[in-house]
Amino acid sequence: MRRISSAVHIDASADRVWAVLTDFERFHEWNPFLVEAAGRAVPGARLTLRFRLPDGGREVVFRPTVLESVPGRLLRWRGRFGVPGIFDGVHSFELTARDGGTHVLQSERFSGLLVPFSGSVITPSERGFRGLTDALKARAESSAGAPGPRRR
């Protein structure tokens, strides 16, 4: 098993951070790691996510399942490459009100037979996490972070 994480303090309410984090249709506007996203942040829902490894790395599309979604507090999904137990990742965003803003901890726990051989994906993903949390901070603290009208 391997775990990576990134944390940031955002000068915005947890509700505002949550709104940016779950407005998947607008990820392409600000998110340098999860460059495209679709779906709903509700337990049992399947998301479609495209991530891009830093420094012009390759892009991968995967379809994780939302495990938990507590508005303003927690978003957690599980993604798999192949069958269960080969390469699984449980990704979490934990939001905590703190010091007049929101502390965000993004983490992923990788498990499965291929994890020891997956450094070429996991190591750059850690840099991608930092890029994502930094971009989330910038977006949530800016006027551009206000969610737009929902398309149906």
N, C-alpha and C positions, 0 to 999 in steps of 0.2 A: 504494500500500500504506500501511496505517496500523497502528500497534501501541499498545495500551494495557496497563497493568500495575498491580499492587498487591502489596506485600510486607508481611509481618508476622513477628515472632518469637513463637513459641508455647512456653510453658513446659510442654511435654509431649513424649513420644517421637514419633518419626516414625511408628511403628506405631499409636499412639493417634490421631494426626492423620489418618492414612490410613483408619483405621476410621470416623472421623466423616465424612470426605470421600467415602467410597464407600458409606455407608449411605444410599442414595438415598431409600429409603422414609421416612426421617425428616427429609428436608430441610425439609418444611413446618413442622417444630417450631422451627427456628432460622435458616433461611437467608432473608434479606430480599430477595435478588436472584434466585436460582434457587429459586422458591417451591414447586416441585413437580418431582419427578424419578422416573424409573423406568428400570430396565434393569440391566445388569451391567457392571462395569468390566473387561471383557476385550476384547482386540483383535478388531475385526470386528463387535462387538456394536453394535446401534442403541440409543441412549438416547432417551427422551422427556423433554424438559425444558421447563418453563414459566418464563420469566423475566419479572420485573416491573421496569420502569424506576423509578428513585427518584422520590420526591415524588408518589406516586399516579399514576405514568405508566402507560402501556398495558402489557398483558401479551401476550406472544408465545410460542407453542409451536413448538418445532422438534425435529427428530430427527437429531442428529449421530451420526456413526460413531466409535467408539473406535479411535484409531490406535495408541496405546501405553498400556500399563498395567504398571508395575513397582511392586509393592507397597512402600509406604514411601518411594518415590522420585519417581515420575512418573505423571501421568495426562494424556493428551492426546487430544482429539477434534477432528473437523472437521465443521462445520455449514455448510449451504448454504441460501440462499433462492433458489429457482428452479434453473435449470440451472447447471452449473459455469462459473465465470468471470464471473458476474453479481454475486454478493455472497457471498463465502466467508470463513469464519473458522476459524482453527486456535487452539483454546483449550488452555492448559496449566496444570497445577499441578505445580510442581517443589518437592520437599521435600528439605531438606538438614539433617542433624544438625549443630547448632552451639551452642556455649555452654550445654550441658546441656539443650537443647530442640531445636526444629525451626524452621528458617527456611523460610517458604513464599512462593514467588513465583508469583503468578497472572498470566497474560498472555494476550493474544489478538492475533493478526496477521490483519488484514482485508485482503482483496484482491478485485479484480473491478471491473467497469465502473461499478457504482453507489457504490463507496466514497467518491468525492469529493462525492457528493450525500447521504451518510448521516449527517451530523453530528447530526441530531436523534435518532438511535439510539446512535451511538458515543459522543458526549460524555456523555450521562447514564449510559451503561454503565460509563464509567470511575468515576463515583461509586458505581455499584452494585457494582463490583469491591471498592472500599474497604469498603463495607458487608458484603460477603460475607467478606472476609479478617478483618475485625474480629469478625464473628459466629462464624467458624470458630475463632478464638482463644478466645473466651469459651466456646464449646461444648466444645472439646478440653480446656480447663483446668478444666472443671467436672465434677462427678460425673454430670451429665445427658448428658455426651458419651460415656459408655460405651455401646457398641452393644447394642441389644436383640436378642432372639431373631429369627432370620430367618423371614419368612413365605415360604411357597412357593406 
